[in-house]
Amino acid sequence: MKRCFPLLASILLTLTCHDALAASGFRDMDFGSSPDVIKEHAHCTMTGPVKVEIGEMYQCTDFPFESSVTHAEFFFAGNQFIRLGIRVPVDNTAETINSLTKKYGLVSAPGEDQIVAVRTTPGQSVMFTFDDGNIALYFASDSQGTTSTVLLFSSPDAKALQDEHADDL
């Protein structure tokens, strides 16, 4: 599982945030909160921080999600929570897309040919966006063709906070 961490981190680092309205965080972890507050509410064993391109990242491998535990990464800029990435089992990708569509509305989706390319061609990726772009589901294949799915929740202020604190890195 550890070999998947760089893929998840690179996915999260390459995403651009858009203005958003509905999601103000995830569960009881509000965007803008400090790392200490998020650690209290994450209900997992967090390690970090690690300096990354967008600020600092904490991670845990025992994050409770749906009916099991998974890997999650928590990103901060200027000591403020800006993004959460949750690894979703690939077999649950379609179900997760349907649930997010019902709850937030689907903003954009790739074509079927692009989805097939992820499944058949190494190094491909697609993204489904919800809630004006601040919630995304990223489906990708690595250089060996192994697929992964990451669910991303981003603060509407993430990009501005990243830019504001870029000199802190």
Secondary structure, DSSP 8 states (H G I E B T S, - for coil): -GGGHHHHHHHHHH------SS--EETTEETT--HHHHHHHS-S--EEEEEETTEEEEEEEEEEETTEEEEEEEEEETTEEEEEEEEE-GGGHHHHHHHHHHHH-EEE---HHHHHHHHHSTT-EEEEEEGGGTEEEEEEE-TT--EEEEEEEE-TTHHHHHHHTGGG-
